[in-house]
């Protein structure tokens, strides 16, 4: 099948890497910069697809690791792919599974490497949940402890069965606690060779499944917070025939924009760049300014389900007693369904009563807040008002 | 304010008490017979009001006991009443709180009477959660154990603060395990005098809150499964100036239709009759045939949240492995959002993965199934095909 994927740049911010553009996929277009909500298990948790579309979401990202374990990628393939399975009509992304396999963030909150160390201390052998070698990773399921193996070929097969419009190469997740020597080894012995193997496996699968819509493959750049490694990784992958790039792994918040800028310096300008797992407003501004086009993150929905809602003046907790009798919307100027139809007092009641609708209404507000923020940033780049918008927003939000 | 409440009968089933009609309230009309979904805590749990309206629900019923404890009826009054608070545009009902106060069904699953006995055995004094006397009931909150007192005047005040279109008199809940002597005493010493006091308190509140929309008061008939008591109760309350009647309390499933018929024999024909807490298809047919107009019940939503879904051939559990690869709707001929947009395999996945959307999609299907069943019964009365429809439906559903 012909490559039904393209990226066109529609405007640029002078003197910076920031740009606006349009990504075209078999399931439609994404105007960038864009925030992409996460639907880990092929569902948006408290929202129907229609409710998520109504907040302005242009695409969703699902997790290969979770869907491989349950219901199984072969089930989703048989259902006609991720879009059909979950009734989502717009573009989809899946990640490679590498992050979850190695961090097992959901089940265990542990980061494990070849030496069996966590962020804090060496891990006892019996506690290890993943074993990394230069071919791939063996890991235990967080659901039932059963053993599985992912490598670039397996990740590509799973992601082809899931059938998302945009998929990612299999990479090794490192952390800021790893030594420089480990980062070098990880990049050169695993992440880069795995990117080569991902691209090869992807090419074969694209050919053998030629009846399916084209899936774009993004190469994932690593290198932690080291300038030489980030540039090396961006150059290495930038010279390969990926459709776009994932900017992954460990990043220091203090200079996240600078790190993105190093990669943008080296990457081909005409390919889209996706920031994995970022949604804090200051990070979003910094990353876009330095060349990031799309973002995904579970955070807006996750904190919303816990009652933390975004306001222009920062995040607040609606379970706070002061909202008990606030008989007006949480954020009067917000155009979301929640703020248009419910008071803060009602949200407060739903959270206090432990009601499911609390999660739905809070998720709608938070997703809308972040989607709209990135939409407004896009407009400010087109208008040439990016810096004013950024300064105004961040001053109010962080009260600095 | 003028009585913005009326009931007009539009057709009758010859030779039976069954009829179709229209109830008019300040928030709109209800075509009867109708099934009224329950929104206990001023929310429909997994559904937004728009999603519930889309299944065809014509009204919702909320619980005075729960809303009195949390957020407090004064909060809902200050918010502009139940409709405004929960963003529901159609008619609303509240129950009197009597059922919950005495059964404390949600928190404790115990039925308590003046003698401190449960369905199974006498209750130790320290375990008692409600103390009934001829004036009212003192009870402990299921939330924090704090003590509260309900009587007819308190229930009316709470229900006026909640502001539903249709409210119920305060009554005593008895069970089938109570003696005949206890049922007589309960009816004559409490339920009937409490109905008189409810009506008086309601009249005063209607006058003192004349700026609010008119609230219709239904008198609740008790008498368990005793014909003489049911007839006595229906005659006693039927002679009073209630806007309609609630058919409550303990009923034997074997002759539920007969019991409803006794009450319908005695009640004024021109006032609507509401069955409290009934939703099983065979019970619905029996009650409508014998003169019931509306029904409420938590069951369709509650069993749905546990994965039990209604089919024309009976209820099934979608978590069953046989649905794992059923890549078609659970019920092909169903017009609900769930069956129109999702496969049984997807529902199966959502339940197995413990996802919130499972509850939303299952609730939509089950509420639609029961709402549509009662709508179809209404049509069959109008068409004169009630008995054929009843026989066909029940034969398929119960496989008899």
Interface residues (C-beta under 8 A of the other chain):
Chain A: X41 X42 X43 X44 X45 X46 X47 X48 X70 X71 X75 X78 X79 X80 X85 X86 X87 X324 X325 X327 X341 X342 X343 X345 X346 X348 X349 X350 X352 X353 X355 X356 X357 X359 X360
Chain B: X41 X42 X43 X44 X45 X46 X47 X48 X66 X70 X71 X75 X78 X79 X80 X85 X86 X87 X324 X325 X327 X341 X342 X343 X345 X346 X348 X349 X350 X352 X353 X355 X356 X357 X359 X360
